[in-house]
Amino acid sequence: MDLSDAREDLGVAAAAALGALALTLGVDLLAGVPVSTPVRLAPVVVYFAYLFTRKGGPYGSLDTPRNWTVLVVVVTVVAAGYALAT
């Protein structure tokens, strides 16, 4: 693993951590809607999927850290919508 790979991994990890934090702070504390633990961990699950599916390549054209980060954001928004709807 070189510095570039580590930087990409940290970017996806940071997005997942911020997504989980946003769910907790934004929905639970600010909106006053209780959020279950599985919903809070949804962005982190995407990060683990990123880690365990990227084992040395070759990677497809869609398998990029940017796309995984976008997926983290989408899952976070969907999880927040689900928490607010229930």
GROMACS elastic network, one bead per residue, 0.5 to 0.9 nm:
[ bonds ]
;  ai    aj funct       b0    kb
    1     4     6  0.80533   500
    1     5     6  0.59851   500
    1     6     6  0.68203   500
    2     5     6  0.54509   500
    2     6     6  0.63658   500
    2     7     6  0.87500   500
    3     6     6  0.50593   500
    3     7     6  0.60975   500
    3     8     6  0.86519   500
    4     7     6  0.50862   500
    4     8     6  0.62784   500
    4     9     6  0.86806   500
    5     8     6  0.51034   500
    5     9     6  0.61679   500
    5    10     6  0.85673   500
    6     9     6  0.50669   500
    6    10     6  0.60834   500
    6    11     6  0.85739   500
    7    10     6  0.50970   500
    7    11     6  0.61961   500
    7    12     6  0.88647   500
    8    11     6  0.50952   500
    8    12     6  0.65078   500
    8    13     6  0.86353   500
    8    64     6  0.89884   500
    8    65     6  0.60404   500
    8    66     6  0.84355   500
    9    12     6  0.53355   500
    9    13     6  0.60897   500
    9    14     6  0.85224   500
    9    47     6  0.89328   500
    9    50     6  0.87190   500
    9    51     6  0.80438   500
    9    65     6  0.73835   500
   10    14     6  0.58636   500
   10    15     6  0.84623   500
   11    14     6  0.51390   500
   11    15     6  0.62550   500
   11    16     6  0.86983   500
   11    65     6  0.76804   500
   11    66     6  0.86002   500
   11    69     6  0.75992   500
   12    15     6  0.51100   500
   12    16     6  0.62553   500
   12    17     6  0.86608   500
   12    47     6  0.65667   500
   12    50     6  0.82155   500
   12    65     6  0.64449   500
   12    66     6  0.78686   500
   12    68     6  0.67689   500
   12    69     6  0.53333   500
   12    72     6  0.79178   500
   13    16     6  0.50915   500
   13    17     6  0.61292   500
   13    18     6  0.85371   500
   13    44     6  0.78844   500
   13    47     6  0.61979   500
   13    48     6  0.89545   500
   13    69     6  0.85692   500
   14    17     6  0.50471   500
   14    18     6  0.59974   500
   14    19     6  0.83741   500
   15    18     6  0.51351   500
   15    19     6  0.59851   500
   15    20     6  0.86264   500
   15    43     6  0.80655   500
   15    44     6  0.89460   500
   15    47     6  0.85945   500
   15    69     6  0.62082   500
   15    70     6  0.87995   500
   15    72     6  0.66657   500
   15    73     6  0.73932   500
   16    20     6  0.62221   500
   16    21     6  0.85265   500
   16    41     6  0.88307   500
   16    42     6  0.85566   500
   16    44     6  0.51819   500
   16    45     6  0.83542   500
   16    46     6  0.74501   500
   16    47     6  0.61633   500
   16    69     6  0.77749   500
   16    72     6  0.60267   500
   16    73     6  0.79730   500
   16    76     6  0.84520   500
   17    20     6  0.52029   500
   17    21     6  0.61098   500
   17    22     6  0.84981   500
   17    43     6  0.73807   500
   17    44     6  0.68108   500
   18    22     6  0.58813   500
   18    23     6  0.84967   500
   18    43     6  0.86276   500
   19    22     6  0.50114   500
   19    23     6  0.61970   500
   19    24     6  0.86550   500
   19    40     6  0.84265   500
   19    41     6  0.88434   500
   19    42     6  0.85654   500
   19    43     6  0.58361   500
   19    44     6  0.80637   500
   19    72     6  0.71649   500
   19    73     6  0.67704   500
   19    75     6  0.85817   500
   19    76     6  0.56213   500
   19    77     6  0.85296   500
   20    23     6  0.51771   500
   20    24     6  0.63296   500
   20    25     6  0.86610   500
   20    39     6  0.87025   500
   20    40     6  0.54826   500
   20    41     6  0.61427   500
   20    42     6  0.74048   500
   20    43     6  0.59471   500
   20    44     6  0.69913   500
   20    76     6  0.73778   500
   21    24     6  0.51264   500
   21    25     6  0.59733   500
   21    26     6  0.79477   500
   21    40     6  0.80511   500
   22    25     6  0.51907   500
   22    26     6  0.51862   500
   22    27     6  0.74392   500
   22    40     6  0.89559   500
   22    76     6  0.81509   500
   22    80     6  0.88594   500
   23    26     6  0.53925   500
   23    27     6  0.53970   500
   23    28     6  0.69061   500
   23    35     6  0.77921   500
   23    39     6  0.82129   500
   23    40     6  0.60195   500
   23    41     6  0.89718   500
   23    76     6  0.70824   500
   23    77     6  0.85513   500
   23    79     6  0.78050   500
   23    80     6  0.61751   500
   23    83     6  0.88881   500
   24    27     6  0.58726   500
   24    28     6  0.51325   500
   24    29     6  0.66443   500
   24    30     6  0.88102   500
   24    34     6  0.87585   500
   24    35     6  0.71691   500
   24    40     6  0.65657   500
   25    28     6  0.56862   500
   25    30     6  0.62303   500
   25    31     6  0.85628   500
   26    29     6  0.60387   500
   26    30     6  0.51427   500
   26    31     6  0.64559   500
   26    32     6  0.86976   500
   26    80     6  0.85623   500
   27    30     6  0.57987   500
   27    32     6  0.65034   500
   27    33     6  0.58489   500
   27    34     6  0.74577   500
   27    35     6  0.71983   500
   27    80     6  0.66652   500
   27    83     6  0.75593   500
   27    84     6  0.72890   500
   28    31     6  0.58805   500
   28    32     6  0.50472   500
   28    34     6  0.50628   500
   28    35     6  0.58171   500
   28    83     6  0.88687   500
   29    32     6  0.51962   500
   29    33     6  0.73308   500
   29    34     6  0.81203   500
   30    33     6  0.81166   500
   31    34     6  0.87348   500
   31    84     6  0.84817   500
   33    83     6  0.72758   500
   33    84     6  0.66041   500
   33    86     6  0.89148   500
   34    83     6  0.75998   500
   34    84     6  0.87078   500
   35    38     6  0.84411   500
   35    39     6  0.65067   500
   35    40     6  0.66227   500
   35    80     6  0.85236   500
   35    83     6  0.59199   500
   35    84     6  0.84832   500
   36    39     6  0.54461   500
   36    40     6  0.63691   500
   36    41     6  0.88595   500
   36    83     6  0.79883   500
   37    41     6  0.62012   500
   37    42     6  0.87563   500
   38    41     6  0.51295   500
   38    42     6  0.62822   500
   39    42     6  0.52722   500
   39    43     6  0.84196   500
   39    76     6  0.87151   500
   39    79     6  0.58831   500
   39    80     6  0.79776   500
   39    82     6  0.83283   500
   39    83     6  0.73769   500
   40    43     6  0.73927   500
   40    44     6  0.83321   500
   40    76     6  0.85198   500
   40    79     6  0.77003   500
   40    80     6  0.87013   500
   41    44     6  0.51952   500
   41    45     6  0.63045   500
   41    46     6  0.89895   500
   42    45     6  0.51418   500
   42    46     6  0.67118   500
   42    72     6  0.83878   500
   42    75     6  0.67667   500
   42    76     6  0.69206   500
   42    79     6  0.70278   500
   43    46     6  0.52657   500
   43    47     6  0.66255   500
   43    48     6  0.89963   500
   43    71     6  0.85822   500
   43    72     6  0.53372   500
   43    73     6  0.76417   500
   43    74     6  0.88991   500
   43    75     6  0.61451   500
   43    76     6  0.57915   500
   43    79     6  0.85462   500
   44    48     6  0.63433   500
   44    49     6  0.86404   500
   44    72     6  0.80677   500
   45    48     6  0.50932   500
   45    49     6  0.62054   500
   45    50     6  0.85960   500
   45    72     6  0.89190   500
   46    50     6  0.62017   500
   46    51     6  0.87211   500
   46    68     6  0.77265   500
   46    69     6  0.89191   500
   46    71     6  0.74705   500
   46    72     6  0.61201   500
   46    75     6  0.79542   500
   47    51     6  0.62738   500
   47    52     6  0.87395   500
   47    68     6  0.78321   500
   47    69     6  0.85533   500
   47    72     6  0.74458   500
   48    52     6  0.60954   500
   48    53     6  0.84140   500
   49    52     6  0.52951   500
   49    53     6  0.59137   500
   49    54     6  0.84211   500
   50    53     6  0.55378   500
   50    54     6  0.62227   500
   50    65     6  0.83460   500
   50    68     6  0.69017   500
   51    54     6  0.57050   500
   51    55     6  0.77562   500
   52    55     6  0.67123   500
   54    57     6  0.64744   500
   54    58     6  0.88015   500
   54    59     6  0.77046   500
   54    63     6  0.85184   500
   55    58     6  0.87087   500
   56    59     6  0.81108   500
   57    60     6  0.83173   500
   59    62     6  0.79408   500
   59    63     6  0.57685   500
   59    64     6  0.78614   500
   60    63     6  0.51996   500
   60    64     6  0.79933   500
   61    64     6  0.70946   500
   62    67     6  0.67871   500
   62    68     6  0.89763   500
   63    66     6  0.84589   500
   63    67     6  0.67260   500
   63    68     6  0.73761   500
   64    67     6  0.53249   500
   64    68     6  0.64067   500
   64    69     6  0.87053   500
   65    69     6  0.60797   500
   65    70     6  0.85967   500
   66    69     6  0.50619   500
   66    70     6  0.62629   500
   66    71     6  0.86408   500
   67    71     6  0.61569   500
   67    72     6  0.86466   500
   68    72     6  0.62532   500
   68    73     6  0.87588   500
   69    73     6  0.64016   500
   69    74     6  0.87110   500
   70    73     6  0.50910   500
   70    74     6  0.62046   500
   70    75     6  0.86101   500
   71    74     6  0.50162   500
   71    75     6  0.60393   500
   71    76     6  0.84355   500
   72    75     6  0.51733   500
   72    76     6  0.60801   500
   72    77     6  0.86719   500
   73    76     6  0.50548   500
   73    77     6  0.62338   500
   73    78     6  0.86276   500
   74    77     6  0.51844   500
   74    78     6  0.61487   500
   74    79     6  0.85056   500
   75    78     6  0.50629   500
   75    79     6  0.59403   500
   75    80     6  0.84725   500
   76    79     6  0.50764   500
   76    80     6  0.61052   500
   76    81     6  0.85705   500
   77    80     6  0.50881   500
   77    81     6  0.61570   500
   77    82     6  0.85691   500
   78    81     6  0.50252   500
   78    82     6  0.60866   500
   78    83     6  0.85681   500
   79    83     6  0.60971   500
   79    84     6  0.85673   500
   80    83     6  0.50548   500
   80    84     6  0.61173   500
   80    85     6  0.85092   500
   81    84     6  0.51368   500
   81    85     6  0.60233   500
   81    86     6  0.86755   500
   82    85     6  0.51109   500
   82    86     6  0.62665   500
   83    86     6  0.54849   500
